Amino acid sequence: MPRESAARLAVLVRHNLLLMVREPGPVLSRMILPLVFVTLLRPLYVSGQGRTAGTEQAVVGTLVTFSLLALGICGSAVLTERLGRTWDRLRATALRPAELLVGKVVPAFAALLVQQFLIVGFGVCVFGLRVPHPFLLLGVLLSWSCALLGIGTLIGVLVRSAGALSAAFDIGGMLLSSVGGALVPLDALPAWVSDAAPASPGYWAARGVRAALAGDTYTVAAACGTLLCVALICGALASVRLRGRSGRLVAL
């Protein structure tokens, strides 16, 4: 990456990180609520699946569900600039569309990873969750975070209001996590849900995390590959949406 481009990107990342720090409420809620959720939900899973499987189900379901709900962290970073009428100033700079997106998503990427590490760490320290293959789990979490950033950025580019953004993330997040088998095991759901589940990124995230905990390298690789494809497709679509036919950024 050229030095000038790297310098511009660093300034944009610092700017967006500062915006996130000045309004910590949404980020803090996504950090604290999952810990309450997994604490309250775990006894239900343990009573039905046993201590080990129930703890794993509670942690995996909470991680996937609340990371999907945290999509708004990324999408709102784009939408806030648009609603605040500062997006045109960014578009008038020498920054390329890809640089604009990277500058927006890096702080959100860090927040997503912290959230997921916090949930897993809470499960390990408080409930005795076993993580015998940490590097496999790290690979899944990184891939899942990339997919979330791609989806969140694309939605943030497409929607036109904060209400539409909130509805897309709340409804979409719960739908994708539920259909993906994060909250309820797929074998306990109707057959049509199992058939539709692979279309949900949440399915691959939940499957990848469970496979990482079990040491199933092949399934982890398949899950990570699928999630990275989702990230690339959504990121490419968002970048294209920001670019006009002549190569300049278009009004959103």
N, C-alpha and C positions, 0 to 999 in steps of 0.2 A: 504494500500500500504506500503511495507517495507520501512524503512527509507532510505536505500541506493538507492533503486529504485526511491524514491521521489526526492532525492538529484540529481541523474543523470538527471531526467526529468526536474528539475528546471534549471540546467545548460544548457540543450538543448533549453529550452524555452527562456532563456535570450540570448543565441547565436542567435537564429532566430529573436528575437525582435530587436537585435542590427543590424542584416543584413537589416531588414525592415526600420529601422530608418536611416541607412546610404544611402539608395536608396529610398527616400520618393516619388519620382515622380509618379510611378504607383498608389500608394495609394492616394496621393493628387488629382490626376486626377479623381479617382473614387468617391471622396468626393465633388469636385467642379462641375463637369459636370452635375450630376443629378439635382442640384439646378438650373442651367441654363436651363436644359431640361424641368423641370416641370414649370418653369416660362413662357417659350415660348409655351409650349403645352397646358397649362390650358385654355387660352382664346378659343381655338378650342373646347375643351370639354364643357366648360361652355355655349357656343353658341348653342350647340346641345343637351345638357342634363340638363341645368339649373345650377345654382351656386353650390348648395350642391353636387349633383351627379357628376357634371363636375369636381369639385375640388377633390372629392374622386377618380374619375377615373384617373385624372392626377397624383395624389400622388401614388396610387396603381400601375399604369402602370410604372411609373418611378422607384419606389422601386424594383419591380420584375425584370425589364429589366436591370437596372444597377447593381443589386446584382448578376445577372447571368453573366454579363460581368466582374464582379470582381472575378469570379472563378479563373482567372489567378493569383491572389495574392497567393492562396494556391498551385495551380499546379506548379507555377514557383519556389516556395520554395523548392519543391522536385527536379525539373528539374535542378535548378541551382547547387545543390550539385552534381548531376550526370555529368553535363557538365564540372563543375570545378574539376572533379575527386577527390572530397572530400568525396563522398558517401562511397567509400570503407573503408575509415578511420572510419566512423560512424558504418559501418557494422562489423568492427573488434573489436568494443567495446563491453561491456557487455549489451548494450541496446537491448531490444527485439524489434521486428518489430512494435508492438502496441505502445511501448514507442517512437520509432522514429517518427511514424505518429502523435502521440499526441503532441510531442515537436514541430513538424512542424506546426500543425494546430492551436494551441492555439493563437499565435499572429494574424494569419489570421482570426480566429474566432472573436477576439476583433475588428479587422478592419472592418469586415462585420457588426457587431452590431453597431459600431459607424456610419458607412455609413447609415444604415437603420434608426437609431435614428435621424440622422441629417436630412434626407429627411422628416420623419414624423414631427419632430420639426419645420422644415421650413414651412411645410404645415399648421401646427397649428398656428404658430406665424405670418406668412405673409398672408396666405390666409383664415384663420379662420376654418381650418379643425377641426371637432369635434371628440374627442376620449373619449366617455363616459365610455368605458370599457377597461382601460389601461392594466389590467392584462391579459385579453384575447388576446389583441394585442401583449403583451410581449411573451406569450406562442407561438403564431404563428411565431414571428420573431426569437425566439430561435430555434424552430423546423426547420424553413427555413434555418437558418444559418448552422445548423447541416447537413442538406441535401446538401447544397452548398459545405461544407467542404468535405463530402464524395465523391461527384461527382468530385470536383476539384482534390482531392488527387488521385483518381483512374486514372483520365486522366493524371496527372503529372507522375504517375508511368508507364503508358503504352506508352506515346509518346517518340520519340527519338530525337526531335530537338525543338528549340524555335519556328521555323516557324510552325511546326505541332501543337504545343501547342497554339499559337496565333490563328491559323485557327480553331482549335477545339472550343476554347472559344468564338471567335467572331461569327462564323457561328452558332455554337450550342446555344449560349446564345440568339441571336436574334430569332432563330427558335423556341426554347422552350418558350420564352416569347410571341412571336406572336401567335403560335398555342395554347398556354395556355390562350389566351384572355386577356393578360395584357394590351397591347397597344390599341386594338380594341375590344369592347364587342363582345362576341361570337354570339349574336343574329344578328349582322351585318355582320357576315362572312358566307361563304358557309356552308351547312349542314355537309359536310364531315369533316370540321375543328372542328365543335362541337363534332362530334363523336370521333375524334382522340384526343381531348383536354385532357381528363383525363389521357392519357399516359404521359403527360408532367408534371414534377414537378412544373413548373411555373403556371400551372392551379390551383394546390392545394394551392400554395402560395397566388395567387391572390384571390382565393375563401376564403381562411382562413382569409386574412386581411380584406376583405369586410365583412365577417361574424363577425369578432371581432369588427369592427366599428359599426355593427348593433346589437351586443349583442346576436348573435345566437350561443349559447354554443355548441349545438349538431354538427353543421357544423364545428365549430372551432376544436372540438375534432377529428372529422373525418379527417380534413385537417392535423392537427398536427400528428396524428397517421400515416397517409400516408407518410408524409415528414420524420418522424423518421425512418420508414421502409426503405425508400430510403437511408437515411444516414447509417443505419446499414448494408444494403446489399453492398453498394459501399465501405464502410470502410472495411468490411470483405473481399471483393474481392481484395482490395488494399493490405491488410495485407497478404492474401494468396499469392499474386503475389511476395511479398517480402520474402517468405519462401520456401525453397527447400523441397524435399521429406524427407531429413534427419532432417529437422527442422532448418537448417541454412539458412541464407539469401542468395538469389541467385543474380547473377549479373543481372543488369537491361539492 
